[in-house]
Amino acid sequence: MHRLFIKEIKGFLNSLTGYIVMGVFLGLTGLFLWVFPLADNILERGFADINGLFNIAPVVFLLLVPAITMRSFAEERKTGTMELLLTYPLSDMKILLAKYAASVALLIISLVPTLLYFITVYYLGYPKGNIDMGAMWGSYIGLLFLGAVFAAVGIFVSSMTDSQITAFVFSVLLCFLLWLAFDFIYSFHIFGNFGYVIKNLGISHHYASISRGVVDSRDILYFLSVIVLFLYMARLRLQSRNW
């Protein structure tokens, strides 16, 4: 299993696409935080925090994560190596988990350089270190769970097609719906008390909750449930070859 995990990591990092994807993520977040004179610009706001990163990153993740996961199974199908992969002395679940873990690891690798933003703001603050550490780490945890959910969605969609472009497009659409659709429905206030239940089904509600610095077990359970759901559906798709 670990060999497949390493193979996936190397396959992404050895391709130009991998560096372009991570470069675009860091470039966009850096521009919005330090260059563009917008609401999330750290220097314009004058506050010692990196909340702008956690406002911008989820939107960028809608493109970044599907770009990471689109090749996971779609490429195997297109190149004809899918059947060879499934002959490995590994269960379908272990193959699935290896590819999923590799996607999450790549996501973490993309996030690590953003710690430079934190270090910079830490020293820019007056007095030095005047930053809400609890909220910051809570936001990072929320961002990691958000990316992990998007990765599970991307893995599932990639298992359904042999086209990386198709996997990318449909992953973006599905992640977007999970991110905003439930809040959009809730905004109409037509479901009464049940409306709050609908809002709780959306990712953005739980991401906003955990980003306040309070790691609530209900939010963790929600993220884990969505991840398990999509990985389970991806497993069913892999098993369907025997039906």
N, C-alpha and C positions, 0 to 999 in steps of 0.2 A: 504493500500500500504506500509506503514511504517513497518507493522508487517512482511510482506514478505521480505522487505529489511533487517530487523534485523535477520530474520530466515536464510537468505542467508549468512550474515556475520558470524553468530554463527556456521552455518553448516561448513563453511570453516575453521574457527579458532578452532573448536572443533575436527577437524580431524588432524591426523599426517601429512597427505599430505600438509595441509596448512602451517605448520611450516617448513616442508622440502622445499617447494617451496620458501618461503621467506628467509629461511636460505641459500639456494643455491644462490639466487640473491645477498644477502649481502656478502656471502663468496666469490663469483667470483669477484664481483666488488672490494672488499677489497684486494684480492690477486693481481689483476692486477694493482691496484693503489699504493699498499704499499710494496708488496713482490716480485713479478716477476720482474726481471731486464729488462723490456721492455720499449718501447717508451712512454707508458702512466704512467709509474711509477713516482709518484710525487717527491720522494726523488732523483731519478736519473736525472730527468729533471732540478731540481733546480729552478723551477718557482712557484710562489705562485698562483696557480689556480687548479681547479679540472676539467679541460677540458677532462681529460682522462675518467672521469665518464661518460660524455656525448658522448664519442666515444664508450665506452664499453656497456653502458646500453641498447641502442637500439638492439644490438645483443642478449643480455641476455633476453630482453623483448620478443624476438621471441619465447622463451621457457616459460618464466614466465607467460605472459598474457594468452596464450592458456591453460596453466595448471590451471589458475584461472577460466576461463570461460567454460572449457570442461564439467563440471558437471551441468551447469546451467539448461539445458533442457534435455540433454542426460540421466542424472540420473533419472529424473522424468519419462522419457519414459521407461527406463529399469526396474524401481521398480514398474511401473504401477500406479504411483501417478499423472501422467500428466492429466488425465481426472478429477481427484479430484481437482487439482490445477485450472483447467479451470472452475470449478463450483463456485469458489470464487466470491463474489460480487464485482469483479473487471473486468474492460475491459481488452481485450488482450494487449492493449497498456500499461496499468498501470502495468500489470504483467511483461511485457517485460522491462519497464523502471525501475521497482524495482530490477530486476535481473541485469540489466545493471549498475544501480547506485551502487549496492553492489559490482560488479566487479571493478568499478572505485575506490570505497572507499578502497577496499583491495589493489589495486595498490598504492594508496596514502599512506596507512599504510606501505607498503613495502619501499616506497621512503623516508619516514620521517627519519629513522635512518641514511640515507646517509648525512643528514645535519651535522652529526658528522665530516664527511670529510671536509666540509666547515669550521666548527669551528676550526678544527685542523690546516688547511692551513691558516686560518685568523691569528692565533697566531704564526704560523711558519714564516709568511712573514716578510720581513725587508724593511721598518719599519712595525710594526704590523698593520694589516688591509690593506696591500698593495695588494689588489685583485680587479679585475674588477667586481664590483657588478652587473652592468647592464647586462653584458654578462652572468654572472652566473644565475641570475634570469630568463633571457630570455631563457637560456638553460633548466632550470627546467620547465618553461611553455611549451617549445617545447616537452620536454620529457613526460610531463603530457598529452598533446594532442596526441602524438604518441601512448602512452599507451591506451588512450581513443579510438583511431581508432582501434587498435588491439583488444580491448575488444569488440567493435561492431562487428568486423569480427568474433571473437570467439563465441559470442552469436548467430550470424546467423548460423554458422556451427553447433553449438550444437543443434539448433532447427531442424536440418535436419536428426539427427541420434539418435539411442538409445545406442551408444557405446561411452564411454568417450575417449577411445584410438583413435578411428576413428576421433572424434571431435578434439582431440589434434593434431593429425598428419595433418589433412587437414587445421586446423587453422594455424599451423606453415607454411605450404606450401603457403597458400593464403597470409598471412602476409609478407612472404619473397618476394613473387612476387610483392606485392604492394610497398614494401620497395626498391627493387633493379631492378626489371624488366624494368621499364621505363628508368632508367638511362643506363641500359645495351643496350637497343635498341638505345637510343640517341647516345651512344658512337660510333656507326657505321657510323654516319654522312651521311646517305643515304637518308634522308628526307628533306635536305636543310633547309630552314627557318621554315618549319613545325616541324622540329626536336625539337625545343625549346618548342613547344606546348606539344609534347610527354613527354619531360622531366618534364614539369610542372604537369603532371598527377601523377607523382611518389611522394611518401611520403618523401623520403630522401631529395629531393630538398627543400621542404617547411620546413622540420625539420632543415636543415642546415641554411636556411634563418633566421628563428626565433631564432636560437641558437646564432646568432651574437649579440643579445641583442636588436634588433629592432623588436618590435611586430607589424608586418604589417597586416592590416585588410584582405589583400588577402590571407595570410597564414591561418589566423583564419577561414575565410570563407571556404577555401579548407578543413581543418580538419573537420569543422562542417558538410560540405556537404557529406563527405565520411561517417561520423558517421550516419547521417540521412539516407543515402542510404542503409547501411547494416541493420540498425534497421528496416527500412521500409520493406526490403526483409524478415527479420525475422518475422515481423508481418504478412506478406502475408503467410508465412509458417504456422503460428499458425492458421490463418483464413481458411486455406485449409482444415481443418478437417470438415468444413461445406459444402464443395463443393461436 
